[in-house]
Amino acid sequence: MERVYNFSAGPSMLPLEVLEKVQKELVCYGDSGMSVMEMSHRSKPFEKIIQSAEATLRELMNIPENYKVLFLQGGGSTQFAMIPLNLMNKNNKCDIVLTGQWSKKAKSEALKYGKVNVIASSEDKVFSYIPELDKSKFDPEADYFYITYNNTIYGTRYTELPDTGNVPLVADISSNILSQEIDVSKFGLLFAGAQKNVGPAGVTVIIIREDLIGNAMDITPTMLDYKIHADNASLYNTPPCFAIYVAGLVFEWVKEKGGVKAMQKINEKKAGILYNFLDESDFFKGTVVPKDRSLMNAPFVLPTEELNAKFIKEATVAGFVNLKGHRTVGGMRASIYNAMPVEGVEKLVAFMKKFEMDNK
Ligand SMILES: *Cc1c(COP(=O)(O)O)cnc(C)c1O
């Protein structure tokens, strides 16, 4: 069977070049005589794999020296608890902006450990925009200020970051890491589950400023303490070795493509092709306020439920899969992460044009 264009929100497409390299190295990695899956995490070859993955990521994201990079397990969702456990350590409170399900989940988890001050929410319009932030509501005593940078489900993203002064800004970048330039120095902590733009599920990337490490609450389980993982270079226990290895190959791939800046250009081009079509069409309609549109996740709808269902069905047959939108938004969502080629978006739009002609 031929490979399809996979528009899944996650786990999502990986670059073909990376998959082929993995295939080539799967049974015997280098001169180790074994697969990375069979390798001790304390062996020389694996040490090299994890160290070069970190080095490449640091280079790609221009991560300052005073930040640690951690490769942990538990997905993005474990960070919802880990962040309050480790960071809510002075005044036991945080600020948060609610822009979708992921920030709502982060809020419920943080509420177990302290006070959560909701600065703004876009829930009134099904999270179809990024709310204006009133700076006078920011709590200067908050232990951190939390945002979801790119909202995977609703297809919004911040184009301007809140100025939180001395309060560390914490951002979930699960679905936009490596897709656009991000100034790491503006943040106290960034995290991303791998399965959207980094690699296979199983590893979570954490980028944390060093001064935020080492003050976890007494109740913090050892495995949820950033200090344990930072002191042990992500090797306190067995890390997700294979996922880290593939992530390292994806980092190399991004570097070969010209780095994050070049990736962003391509992503703007891809998103532009899709959004221009949505704006021109009076049949297909984007669901997000144009200025807050994500580069990675583009939700859209047709005039009726029947047409949505018909479109998804026919698209699947034509090799454009996983276009069904999240149940809370309905309609369709095209996730066009780094690994989705421009050609995939061009072909999808051509298919949409034809669907419009045949069904309008
Ligand atoms: C997918 C996603 C998560 C959840 O990640 P898991 O690894 O499944 O826990 C969290 N935040 C955002 C923005 C996501 O897209």
The ligand as an SDF file (V2000), in Angstrom:
LIG
                    3D

 15 15  0  0  0  0  0  0  0  0999 V2000
   -1.6370   16.3870   22.6820 C   0  0  0  0  0  0  0  0  0  0  0  0
   -1.5070   17.5030   23.6210 C   0  0  0  0  0  0  0  0  0  0  0  0
   -1.3650   17.3110   25.0030 C   0  0  0  0  0  0  0  0  0  0  0  0
   -1.4380   15.9510   25.6400 C   0  0  0  0  0  0  0  0  0  0  0  0
   -0.3510   15.1940   25.3860 O   0  0  0  0  0  0  0  0  0  0  0  0
   -0.2180   13.6820   25.8980 P   0  0  0  0  0  0  0  0  0  0  0  0
    1.1850   13.3830   25.5160 O   0  0  0  0  0  0  0  0  0  0  0  0
   -1.2380   12.8740   25.1930 O   0  0  0  0  0  0  0  0  0  0  0  0
   -0.4180   13.6930   27.3700 O   0  0  0  0  0  0  0  0  0  0  0  0
   -1.2010   18.4080   25.8000 C   0  0  0  0  0  0  0  0  0  0  0  0
   -1.1790   19.6570   25.2900 N   0  0  0  0  0  0  0  0  0  0  0  0
   -1.3120   19.8890   23.9620 C   0  0  0  0  0  0  0  0  0  0  0  0
   -1.2640   21.2870   23.4520 C   0  0  0  0  0  0  0  0  0  0  0  0
   -1.4790   18.8180   23.0960 C   0  0  0  0  0  0  0  0  0  0  0  0
   -1.6220   19.0520   21.7810 O   0  0  0  0  0  0  0  0  0  0  0  0
  1  2  1  0
  2  3  1  0
  2 14  2  0
  3  4  1  0
  3 10  2  0
  4  5  1  0
  5  6  1  0
  6  7  2  0
  6  8  1  0
  6  9  1  0
 10 11  1  0
 11 12  2  0
 12 13  1  0
 12 14  1  0
 14 15  1  0
M  END
$$$$
